Amino acid sequence: MMQTRTLILSILVCVATSISLAQEEPLTLEDIVTLRQVAGARISPDGNRIAYILEIPRTPYVDDDGGAYRELHVTDLDGNSRGYITGEVNIGAFDWSPDGETIYYLAERNDDDEYRALYAIPVDGGESQRLYSHGANIESFAPSPDGDRIVFLATDAEPTDREQLSNLGFRAVVYEESSRSTRVWTLNLEADEPEAVAADLAGSASEFRWAPDGERYVVALAPTPRIDDHYVRRRFHVVDADSGDLLNRIDTTGKLGEIEWSPDGSQIAFIGGVDASDPLEGRIYVAAANGEGTRLLTPDYPGHIRDIAWRDNETLWYRAARGLWTEIGAIAVDGTSVTSTPPSGDPIVRSFDMAGDAATFSVIADTPNHPRELYVWTEAGGYRRLTDSNPGLSSRPLAPQEPVTYRARDGLELEGVLVRPLDSGGERHPLILVIHGGPESHYSNGWMTSYAAPAQALAADGYAVFYPNYRASTGRGVAFSKLDHLDPAGKEFDDIVDAKAYLVETGLVDPDRVGITGGSYGGYASMWSATALTEHYAAAVAFVGISNLTSKVVSGDIPNELYEVHLRFWPWEDWQLALERSPVYHAGNARTPLLILGGDRDTRVNPSQSLELYQTIRLRTDTPVRLVTYPGEAHGNRATAARLDYSMRLKRWMDHYLKGPGGDPPPFDLDHATRLEQVSSDDE
């Protein structure tokens, strides 16, 4: 009965969606939070098929609460795709068997799956089969080159009496110390009753790769399972696959990214930072497999390298972010460039995966006109799109989008992406500045619309939306990404004011109707703009933002990363500077109406950061301020309903203060009940 009801509702929703799309109306907030996208892809060993994950958000007011479903699909290189595991499923990591006949994946599929287990499905027909259930979530896995073994990463199994003790009220958590290290487990697929065995390695494991001969592997180990150590203390170790003995360690400094063996197993390439204060790993290194002779290949690359793959024993492919664009290029292990396509109007590549022939890549990419889709890329043929996950999107009017270059007040050249109003006319328009987090992040000229920044819905309602890559953003090399060191909330946030000034000067923007929003470090920027820079902004919406540096450093889960790659000083080394660069310090000056939102389970930016600023503004001023908390959400909203609620609150706040009457805040509640009644009536 439940399956029948779900099917009927799905048909009704599809029909309603088709009618809506046929009307060629601009995207609504509900449209935006329900857009589908490709979220992961692996090309088969022979390069003829690609397995990929299609994310399907839940339908607001219809589906139960939760995040997007994740289906497994397979396509050939002509785009002939079919679903392998579809419906109300949540597929995790996945990969092909070395012979290409099986796809392994992680999921909780059976009723007795208490944790994410390892499954296999035959590619040419047959049902899924559970291979191993561990007793704790399996985080990732990798089949051995000969296909006889699978290594997976997971903690030790949960104690068998955990649930019983929890039901009796014994649920105390010892901060950080209760966390268990992730270990390397080997599962022999040839055994009648496979049982995983853990390697005796010191540290918490991540980023595993088999050597081509299957006799060794490399794994990143952090001293503890703390996220802080994962960011800044990991090191690569080469291990004997049979004995688990440590063969050598690759000595590095700073953050680490992807690692790959050369085809002959003699070299290891990896992505890393240049030093301990490099905000983001983005350089290519090559070391001998015995750990000796590490070489930096890309010291002066004017962007950040995000993925690598060996083309042959002398050459590496790479995927990189470069300014507002991305590129796929190749570099020789002696450091000389073989080929590099200059950034242009190509799709924005978010990930790639190479086939065994080193000539064909599966690529996930987006453009200004559609979210992430699956492409195939070859050096000779370039990009060819294989999927169309939102077929009605092509008939919807989309606002024009363009890359922008402007100068900060000190002359530094900066970039950003502008989404113009859908019908700009000749008048000046309200502007919303959307600030990225990190700050080791950046915007590319791709699909810019999301639940936290619903640009197309805003543009359809007359807004201009601008995404600045302020100083300390990535994509422009190491030196640029370090320009905020020892100067938090300094020139970096002045760059945002300068973006406003530039857009006002062009005649597009009304200087008195400018709002700002962002999450995490972008939330910090929004809080700072509503307080220390309040004269420049008529409205602000801050998401999981930082309000007090003196308490942020010791209340979140990345104090060492904050010190080493951002602040470069501890608050107790300069209490006054830390305080003066905190929005809460300037709260008494706030004249910008501020909406603050965040999840109550955020470990990255403790919810107390939002509460501190809310209470201080409320007690010290008459400025409109509101605090909204999302139960069960962490550092960003995962559930579709919470995402829609966030989008609605953001837009209503901006409408009220940039286009509406202003004054007292709009009503605190949203009328979800009326929409629920409408959907229920339509379903009948």
VOGU-3710 file (C-alpha; in Angstrom, 3 decimals, decimal comma):
1> mmqtrtlils> 0,000/0,000/0,000  2,798/2,419/0,908  4,664/1,662/-2,337  1,462/2,231/-4,341  0,839/5,561/-2,600  4,422/6,638/-3,232  4,121/5,717/-6,901  0,862/7,672/-7,276  2,329/10,710/-5,562  5,448/10,491/-7,738
11> ilvcvatsis> 3,304/10,391/-10,891  1,261/13,364/-9,708  4,404/15,324/-8,890  5,900/14,491/-12,294  2,706/15,584/-14,051  2,582/18,802/-12,058  6,249/19,407/-12,798  5,752/18,789/-16,502  2,846/21,275/-16,591  4,923/23,848/-14,732
21> laqeepltle> 7,885/23,381/-17,050  5,674/23,661/-20,118  4,518/27,098/-19,004  8,096/28,384/-19,357  7,981/30,271/-16,089  11,104/31,351/-14,205  12,448/28,944/-11,606  10,749/29,043/-8,225  12,322/28,259/-4,870  10,634/24,837/-4,905
31> divtlrqvag> 12,016/24,187/-8,379  15,509/25,056/-7,221  15,624/22,766/-4,186  14,298/19,835/-6,249  16,705/20,071/-9,191  18,512/16,797/-9,858  22,238/16,519/-10,381  24,972/13,960/-11,004  27,011/13,538/-7,838  29,690/10,952/-8,653
41> arispdgnri> 30,991/8,980/-11,635  33,368/6,063/-12,281  34,334/4,943/-15,766  34,630/1,190/-16,420  38,088/-0,381/-16,831  37,559/-0,792/-20,588  36,332/2,798/-20,932  33,016/1,825/-22,543  30,571/2,499/-19,685  30,221/4,932/-16,822
51> ayileiprtp> 28,528/4,270/-13,500  27,195/7,391/-11,849  25,127/8,650/-8,929  22,001/10,687/-9,633  20,833/12,780/-6,683  17,061/13,172/-6,523  15,855/15,586/-3,830  12,730/14,698/-1,896  9,510/16,427/-2,871  8,562/19,185/-0,404
61> yvdddggayr> 5,220/18,710/1,383  4,986/15,142/0,023  8,000/13,042/1,027  9,137/12,306/4,541  11,942/14,459/5,898  15,461/13,742/4,705  18,180/14,482/2,197  18,230/13,646/-1,488  17,980/10,045/-2,645  21,090/8,747/-4,409
71> elhvtdldgn> 20,450/6,344/-7,272  22,997/4,233/-9,172  22,833/4,455/-12,978  25,053/3,176/-15,796  25,428/4,701/-19,265  27,397/3,915/-22,377  29,408/6,618/-24,122  26,461/7,494/-26,364  24,318/8,488/-23,374  22,143/5,365/-23,324
81> srgyitgevn> 21,542/5,174/-19,599  19,529/2,923/-17,322  18,958/2,777/-13,605  20,502/-0,081/-11,675  19,433/0,796/-8,144  16,681/3,407/-8,004  13,888/4,697/-5,811  14,183/5,480/-2,131  17,840/4,490/-1,885  21,017/6,160/-0,666
91> igafdwspdg> 24,042/4,779/-2,495  27,384/5,751/-0,995  30,840/5,097/-2,463  30,925/2,798/-5,517  33,449/1,305/-7,921  33,889/-1,226/-10,716  35,475/-4,631/-10,255  38,794/-4,902/-12,156  37,155/-7,111/-14,814  34,292/-4,621/-15,286
101> etiyylaern> 31,613/-7,246/-14,630  30,485/-6,020/-11,202  29,803/-2,724/-9,480  30,506/-2,617/-5,763  28,718/-0,040/-3,654  27,928/0,998/-0,074  24,377/1,285/1,238  21,909/0,376/3,953  19,511/-1,665/1,812  18,237/-4,551/3,902
111> dddeyralya> 15,979/-4,235/6,920  18,768/-5,628/9,109  21,353/-3,131/7,824  22,061/-1,099/10,921  25,166/0,359/9,254  26,378/1,077/5,724  27,398/-2,284/4,241  29,270/-3,457/1,130  27,138/-4,711/-1,786  27,755/-5,952/-5,325
121> ipvdggesqr> 25,540/-5,918/-8,413  26,343/-7,698/-11,717  26,531/-5,239/-14,594  24,938/-7,504/-17,199  21,991/-8,685/-15,140  21,258/-10,014/-11,695  20,272/-8,883/-8,224  22,346/-7,030/-5,669  24,036/-9,114/-3,044  25,422/-8,019/0,303
131> lyshganies> 29,070/-9,004/0,544  29,913/-7,783/4,023  28,346/-6,046/6,988  30,941/-4,674/9,347  29,152/-3,557/12,513  30,023/0,100/11,828  29,630/2,282/8,767  32,049/1,412/5,970  33,392/4,788/4,857  35,120/3,893/1,572
141> fapspdgdri> 36,622/0,890/-0,202  38,945/-0,187/-3,029  39,043/-3,535/-4,899  42,528/-4,994/-5,330  43,985/-5,007/-8,872  43,473/-8,783/-9,152  39,925/-8,582/-7,801  40,511/-11,121/-5,010  40,371/-8,654/-2,124  38,657/-5,471/-1,108
151> vflatdaept> 40,159/-3,035/1,339  37,726/-0,799/3,174  38,079/1,991/5,708  35,985/1,889/8,876  36,223/2,153/12,624  36,042/-0,920/14,830  32,582/-2,415/15,112  30,267/-0,848/17,642  30,167/-2,700/20,999  27,342/-5,247/21,000
161> dreqlsnlgf> 25,879/-3,824/24,201  25,891/-0,205/22,980  22,198/-0,077/22,082  21,090/-1,771/25,287  23,157/0,581/27,447  21,888/3,570/25,465  18,288/2,506/26,052  19,079/2,362/29,758  20,273/5,967/29,659  24,061/5,461/29,496
171> ravvyeessr> 24,790/7,779/26,585  27,607/9,996/27,875  30,005/11,261/25,215  33,584/12,224/26,060  34,417/15,112/23,754  36,807/14,004/20,986  38,144/11,072/23,047  35,030/8,991/22,351  35,773/9,134/18,625  37,436/6,033/17,241
181> strvwtlnle> 40,151/5,932/14,599  39,354/4,775/11,093  41,297/1,603/10,283  42,335/-0,260/7,124  40,474/-3,568/6,767  41,155/-6,289/4,177  38,354/-8,591/3,026  39,285/-11,772/1,149  36,560/-12,286/-1,446  37,794/-15,816/-2,204
191> adepeavaad> 37,015/-17,100/1,299  33,818/-19,093/1,902  32,886/-16,817/4,786  34,891/-13,601/4,323  36,011/-11,909/7,514  37,747/-8,539/7,449  41,144/-8,178/9,135  42,493/-4,788/10,262  46,060/-3,651/9,663  47,944/-2,608/12,768
201> lagsasefrw> 48,674/0,976/11,733  49,042/3,919/14,064  46,590/6,695/13,297  43,270/7,311/11,594  43,152/6,309/7,922  41,913/8,048/4,764  42,797/8,394/1,054  43,674/4,751/0,262  45,219/3,593/-3,051  46,407/0,137/-4,161
211> apdgeryvva> 49,766/-0,202/-5,939  49,356/-1,656/-9,457  50,944/-4,958/-8,388  48,534/-5,364/-5,447  51,449/-6,056/-3,105  51,509/-2,601/-1,533  49,172/0,260/-0,853  49,462/3,854/0,217  47,216/5,386/2,851  47,028/8,736/4,625
221> laptpriddh> 47,213/8,510/8,419  46,344/11,278/10,888  47,518/11,084/14,527  43,916/11,051/15,820  40,382/10,932/14,348  39,917/14,641/15,086  38,858/16,561/11,984  41,545/19,108/12,819  44,257/16,442/12,520  42,688/15,187/9,301
231> yvrrrfhvvd> 43,070/18,650/7,798  46,602/19,544/8,857  48,412/16,497/10,330  47,940/13,688/7,800  50,934/11,993/6,154  51,112/9,316/3,449  52,413/5,846/4,358  53,313/2,912/2,075  52,263/-0,438/3,534  52,884/-4,093/2,654
241> adsgdllnri> 49,438/-5,421/1,678  49,927/-8,943/3,063  51,694/-8,297/6,354  50,423/-4,803/7,102  54,009/-3,730/7,812  54,888/-0,086/7,282  57,398/0,171/4,422  58,016/3,917/4,362  56,491/7,324/4,919  56,347/10,256/2,519
251> dttgklgeie> 57,383/13,298/4,503  55,329/16,365/3,643  54,241/19,621/5,237  50,728/21,010/5,203  47,447/19,785/3,792  47,155/16,713/1,575  44,773/15,753/-1,213  44,537/12,968/-3,767  47,341/10,420/-4,315  47,956/8,079/-7,288
261> wspdgsqiaf> 50,509/5,361/-8,190  52,310/5,439/-11,535  51,387/2,541/-13,860  54,683/0,749/-13,147  54,391/1,283/-9,381  57,738/3,069/-9,084  56,385/6,565/-8,355  53,610/8,169/-6,362  52,040/11,481/-7,312  49,970/13,475/-4,850
271> iggvdasdpl> 48,393/16,865/-4,302  49,640/18,888/-1,347  50,220/22,332/0,073  53,503/24,206/-0,231  53,903/24,714/3,522  52,051/24,483/6,825  50,243/27,793/6,262  48,998/27,009/2,739  45,176/27,243/3,024  44,454/24,556/0,425
281> egriyvaaan> 46,314/21,634/-1,081  46,753/22,506/-4,748  50,266/21,628/-5,959  51,422/18,405/-7,645  54,247/16,428/-6,045  55,942/13,235/-7,245  57,956/10,915/-4,997  59,689/7,600/-5,527  57,587/4,762/-4,142  60,239/4,206/-1,480
291> gegtrlltpd> 59,473/7,697/-0,181  62,640/9,354/-1,440  63,187/12,290/-3,744  59,886/14,176/-3,425  59,621/16,826/-6,150  57,235/19,770/-6,471  56,130/19,968/-10,109  53,866/23,034/-10,061  55,286/25,706/-7,741  53,999/28,634/-9,790
301> ypghirdiaw> 50,749/27,274/-11,178  48,280/30,218/-11,230  45,372/28,201/-9,820  44,694/25,151/-7,666  44,975/21,548/-8,846  42,179/19,337/-7,548  42,525/15,911/-9,285  45,359/13,936/-10,854  45,709/10,734/-12,919  48,715/9,111/-14,609
311> rdnetlwyra> 48,641/9,142/-18,407  51,816/7,023/-18,540  54,926/6,629/-16,392  56,260/10,027/-17,466  53,120/12,148/-17,604  50,241/13,184/-15,343  46,776/14,460/-16,195  45,336/17,060/-13,854  42,049/18,882/-13,257  42,424/22,385/-11,907
321> arglwteiga> 40,545/25,503/-10,901  41,957/28,610/-12,535  40,236/31,904/-11,882  36,564/31,658/-12,822  37,222/28,596/-14,993  38,566/25,040/-14,833  40,965/23,139/-17,049  42,172/19,639/-17,803  45,857/19,531/-18,662  48,936/17,343/-18,610
331> iavdgtsvts> 52,371/17,767/-17,082  55,545/15,711/-17,350  57,126/14,384/-14,174  60,184/16,501/-14,910  57,929/19,527/-14,443  57,603/20,606/-18,067  54,117/21,241/-19,360  52,904/18,893/-22,079  49,522/20,408/-22,757  47,190/22,732/-20,959
341> tppsgdpivr> 43,939/24,045/-22,328  43,599/27,727/-21,377  40,475/28,464/-19,309  37,587/29,486/-21,522  33,842/29,027/-21,812  34,016/25,251/-21,343  31,861/23,508/-18,732  33,074/23,885/-15,155  34,624/20,512/-14,296  33,997/19,360/-10,707
351> sfdmagdaat> 35,645/15,914/-10,948  37,088/13,455/-13,438  37,837/9,740/-13,608  40,126/8,115/-16,168  39,715/4,801/-17,981  42,553/2,316/-18,125  43,515/3,424/-21,626  44,318/6,915/-20,305  42,488/8,469/-23,244  38,900/8,827/-22,007
361> fsviadtpnh> 37,562/10,541/-18,904  34,196/10,608/-17,242  33,597/14,175/-16,115  31,049/15,810/-13,835  30,529/19,412/-14,871  28,025/22,255/-14,869  27,417/25,401/-16,878  25,519/28,668/-16,305  22,483/26,913/-17,828  22,335/23,607/-15,943
371> prelyvwtea> 23,517/21,944/-12,704  26,054/19,120/-12,605  25,733/16,548/-15,368  27,812/13,671/-16,701  30,169/14,275/-19,621  32,806/12,282/-21,425  36,074/14,078/-22,267  38,885/13,189/-24,640  41,914/15,229/-25,547  40,964/15,220/-29,215
381> ggyrrltdsn> 37,214/15,633/-28,905  36,821/17,763/-25,784  33,564/17,617/-23,805  30,432/15,690/-24,756  27,442/15,713/-22,433  25,770/12,357/-21,726  22,956/13,097/-19,263  20,044/15,496/-19,042  18,794/15,174/-15,485  16,382/18,127/-15,654
391> pglssrplap> 14,934/17,994/-19,181  12,430/20,788/-18,566  15,126/23,238/-17,539  15,997/24,111/-21,131  12,533/25,634/-21,626  12,699/27,843/-18,546  13,849/31,450/-18,899  17,199/31,936/-17,189  18,754/35,261/-16,285  21,955/36,217/-18,122
401> qepvtyrard> 25,221/35,455/-16,352  28,712/36,788/-16,964  32,232/36,828/-15,509  33,284/40,166/-14,037  36,668/41,702/-13,293  37,003/44,709/-10,990  39,649/46,366/-8,835  39,804/46,732/-5,083  40,588/50,114/-3,551  44,290/49,160/-3,276
411> glelegvlvr> 44,434/48,241/-6,971  44,271/44,449/-6,610  42,418/42,857/-9,526  39,497/40,705/-8,425  36,966/38,485/-10,158  33,386/37,435/-9,665  30,270/36,106/-11,358  27,277/38,352/-12,014  23,725/37,098/-12,555  21,777/39,986/-14,011
421> pldsggerhp> 18,062/40,558/-13,415  15,981/38,490/-15,818  14,327/41,666/-17,109  16,871/44,353/-16,348  15,306/47,279/-18,176  17,047/50,598/-17,697  16,475/51,215/-13,990  18,775/50,435/-11,101  18,136/47,157/-9,286  18,526/45,779/-5,791
431> lilvihggpe> 21,703/43,730/-5,376  22,457/40,660/-3,270  26,108/39,801/-2,700  26,691/36,078/-2,061  29,912/35,384/-0,164  31,600/31,985/-0,311  32,916/30,182/2,751  36,355/28,823/3,509  37,823/31,284/2,719  39,802/28,587/0,874
441> shysngwmts> 37,118/28,330/-1,797  36,016/30,271/-4,857  33,289/30,689/-7,447  33,550/29,471/-11,045  31,373/30,605/-13,925  29,041/27,598/-13,809  25,642/26,874/-12,295  25,288/29,474/-9,520  21,832/28,674/-8,156  21,366/26,725/-4,906
451> yaapaqalaa> 19,068/26,673/-1,905  21,386/29,051/-0,027  21,761/31,352/-3,032  18,668/30,966/-5,252  20,042/33,296/-7,898  17,635/32,471/-10,723  14,560/32,949/-8,524  16,001/36,222/-7,239  16,922/37,412/-10,736  13,402/36,624/-11,943
461> dgyavfypny> 12,156/38,990/-9,248  14,366/41,879/-10,329  17,516/41,298/-8,285  21,096/41,412/-9,471  23,165/38,717/-7,733  26,959/38,923/-7,502  29,441/36,286/-6,327  32,839/37,893/-5,559  36,108/35,994/-5,264  37,611/38,251/-2,630
471> rastgrgvaf> 41,298/38,087/-1,698  42,192/34,785/0,016  39,939/32,881/-2,396  41,439/29,863/-4,126  41,871/29,376/-7,874  44,554/32,049/-8,221  47,610/30,461/-6,672  49,087/30,148/-3,190  50,153/33,761/-2,648  46,663/35,080/-3,418
481> skldhldpag> 45,079/32,542/-1,039  47,274/33,789/1,823  46,320/37,459/1,534  44,075/37,289/4,612  46,760/36,031/6,978  47,032/38,143/10,144  44,212/40,304/8,771  40,846/38,563/9,332  37,847/40,671/8,253  40,243/43,272/6,929
491> kefddivdak> 40,918/43,915/3,265  39,153/40,683/2,302  35,763/42,053/3,345  36,572/45,530/2,043  36,856/43,782/-1,337  33,142/43,016/-1,074  32,281/46,664/-0,483  34,414/47,483/-3,525  32,388/44,987/-5,571  29,249/46,857/-4,591
501> aylvetglvd> 30,859/50,168/-5,546  31,852/48,791/-8,949  28,358/47,512/-9,724  26,821/50,804/-8,592  29,227/52,659/-10,874  28,100/50,573/-13,858  24,561/51,872/-13,354  23,077/48,447/-12,671  22,664/48,649/-8,887  20,769/50,931/-6,520
511> pdrvgitggs> 23,327/51,750/-3,763  20,599/52,009/-1,122  19,197/48,533/-1,811  22,123/46,170/-1,321  21,963/42,977/0,721  24,613/40,423/1,632  24,484/36,731/2,481  26,784/33,741/2,919  27,505/30,663/4,983  30,375/29,693/7,297
521> yggyasmwsa> 33,183/32,154/6,467  30,626/33,794/4,190  28,413/33,997/7,279  31,322/35,713/9,050  31,465/38,196/6,164  27,709/38,781/6,376  27,819/39,327/10,148  30,794/41,668/9,782  29,032/43,585/7,021  25,900/44,007/9,169
531> taltehyaaa> 27,915/45,406/12,072  31,363/46,870/11,308  30,372/47,841/7,735  26,692/48,454/8,414  26,525/51,719/6,449  26,975/49,796/3,181  24,160/47,242/3,497  20,384/47,460/3,800  19,881/43,781/4,702  21,960/40,758/5,688
541> vafvgisnlt> 21,364/37,013/6,030  24,092/35,049/7,819  24,234/31,241/7,766  26,349/29,208/10,262  28,546/32,286/10,630  31,388/33,357/12,927  30,571/36,209/15,281  33,362/36,041/17,873  36,922/34,995/17,029  37,918/34,811/20,684
551> skvvsgdipn> 35,414/32,014/21,292  35,238/30,507/17,772  38,781/29,156/17,925  38,080/27,111/21,056  34,429/26,170/20,444  34,719/24,542/17,000  36,440/21,396/15,758  39,284/22,970/13,713  41,288/25,260/16,053  44,669/24,238/14,627
561> elyevhlrfw> 43,552/24,713/11,039  42,215/28,164/11,898  45,555/29,065/13,427  47,864/27,519/10,839  46,198/28,440/7,547  43,965/31,432/8,347  44,456/33,603/11,410  48,177/32,876/11,947  47,797/33,990/15,568  46,054/32,617/18,632
571> pwedwqlale> 43,479/34,919/20,259  45,447/34,912/23,520  48,468/36,226/21,635  46,495/39,347/20,711  43,144/39,458/22,499  42,410/42,971/21,273  42,951/42,160/17,607  40,808/39,016/17,884  38,056/40,998/19,576  38,159/43,927/17,156
581> rspvyhagna> 37,865/41,522/14,187  34,717/39,981/15,673  31,256/41,129/14,548  30,002/40,927/18,140  32,457/43,700/19,074  30,717/46,042/16,607  27,168/44,869/17,327  26,257/48,129/19,043  26,760/49,932/15,736  24,542/47,564/13,745
591> rtpllilggd> 21,899/49,286/11,636  21,518/46,529/9,053  18,536/44,204/9,640  20,118/40,786/10,190  18,634/37,308/9,804  20,814/34,596/11,417  20,304/30,899/10,652  22,064/27,628/11,452  21,820/23,991/12,491  21,755/22,931/16,112
601> rdtrvnpsqs> 24,317/20,146/15,494  27,024/22,251/13,904  30,455/21,212/15,194  32,405/23,417/12,771  30,869/26,721/13,908  29,222/26,193/17,251  25,591/27,431/17,349  26,626/29,695/20,226  28,280/31,948/17,628  24,853/32,781/16,213
611> lelyqtirlr> 23,309/33,197/19,646  26,060/35,576/20,816  25,488/38,011/17,986  21,702/37,742/18,124  21,589/38,529/21,839  24,146/41,339/21,629  22,353/43,144/18,801  18,995/42,632/20,483  20,221/43,980/23,827  22,281/46,882/22,499
621> tdtpvrlvty> 20,212/48,194/19,578  16,728/48,486/18,128  17,935/46,988/14,830  15,757/44,126/13,528  17,458/40,785/14,202  16,121/37,229/14,083  17,661/33,838/14,920  16,415/30,644/13,223  17,662/27,192/14,230  17,265/23,986/12,206
631> pgeahgnrat> 17,012/20,890/14,442  19,199/18,016/13,329  21,135/20,034/10,764  24,857/20,644/11,043  27,167/22,927/9,010  24,647/23,533/6,237  21,203/22,091/5,609  20,932/18,562/4,200  17,183/17,886/4,227  15,114/19,201/1,303
641> aarldysmrl> 12,451/20,705/3,593  15,072/22,573/5,633  16,648/23,832/2,425  13,342/25,131/1,097  12,545/26,780/4,430  15,952/28,480/4,346  15,436/29,743/0,772  12,029/31,130/1,645  13,295/32,941/4,729  16,273/34,405/2,876
651> krwmdhylkg> 14,163/35,740/0,020  11,433/37,097/2,291  14,014/38,963/4,412  15,622/40,505/1,338  12,242/41,363/-0,212  11,107/43,038/3,008  14,174/45,250/3,400  15,361/45,770/-0,184  12,010/46,015/-1,993  9,335/46,239/0,674
661> pggdpppfdl> 8,342/48,399/3,613  11,296/47,656/5,883  10,892/48,535/9,548  9,860/45,683/11,844  10,752/42,194/10,592  8,265/40,190/8,521  6,229/37,552/10,421  8,441/34,963/12,092  6,504/32,002/10,697  6,194/30,730/7,144
671> dhatrleqvs> 2,865/29,538/5,812  3,896/25,975/5,027  0,429/24,755/6,053  -1,283/26,442/3,095  1,204/24,921/0,666  0,736/21,505/2,281  -3,028/21,820/1,915  -2,627/22,829/-1,741  -0,363/19,868/-2,531  -2,660/17,468/-0,679
681> sdde> -5,664/18,839/-2,588  -3,828/18,455/-5,918  -2,942/14,844/-5,056  -6,592/14,010/-4,456
//
